[in-house]
Amino acid sequence: MNITVWNEFRHEQENEQVRAVYPQGIHETIARFLSTEHDVTTATLDEPEHGLTEAVLAQTDVLVWWGHKAHDEVNDDIVACVHQRVLDGMGLIVLHSGHFSKIFKSLMGTSCDLKWREADEKERLWVVDPTHPIASNIPSYIELEKEEMYGEHFDIPAPDETVFISWFEGGEVFRSGATFKRGNGKIFYFRPGHESYPTYYNEQIQQVIRNGVKWAQNTQTPKHQYGNAQPLEVIKPKHGDKA
């Protein structure tokens, strides 16, 4: 499978605390554990065309997206290209604050807004669909010692499937693992991963992302034809029709 991991790569360059956690960038950390099974490339915001050229997108089976502070800097033309690739069948994994990215909001058609709080609080991600492939080899819950809180209401369309629901120490809950289908493409939103916490080093979080990538891959769907179509069978003239 060909995977592209996209990241703004701004926090890691501007914030010493974040750089200490992810010295090579969040994208490189994710790429490292995915590359044990797949061909992985990375792309970042400040590269030409944000690293998401037509050629890169054409060969990408699954795109992993991490964004936070620079959503508005993503070029609308690039967003439109990614959107079309999803409709054509490319998988999309949206991580943490990618909920507010242009691409996720355009695919959802809603504000994707939510409550949030940074208070170093404990999070438990409960598996609510243990039969789902994304929950494969995951225990009943994943416990994170410290994470940023996201709370309901999460303004998204009703998910096709909800795989994880989070509980936070402060009392909130959140649909932290949700799937959607758009066109021929499959989308998995997975919440954990605030930039100042070592969440992407957690082996269970890594397993969820591995599972999500495998689930989102879609190389077997045929290309459908739209618009005016020629009949498959001979249409016989009806009574009163001119022969």
Secondary structure, 3 states (H helix, E strand, C coil): CEEEEEECCCHHHHCHHHHHHCCCCHHHHHHHHHCCCCEEEEEECCCHHHHCCHHHHHCCCEEEEECCCCHHHCCHHHHHHHHHHHHHCCEEEEEHHHHHCHHHHHHHCCCCCCEEEEEEEEEEEEECCCCCHHHCCCCCEEEEEEEEEEECCCCCCCCCEEEEEEEECCCCEEEEEEEEEECCEEEEEECCCCCCCCHHHCHHHHHHHHHHHHHHCCCCCCCCCCCCCCCCCCCCCCCCCCC
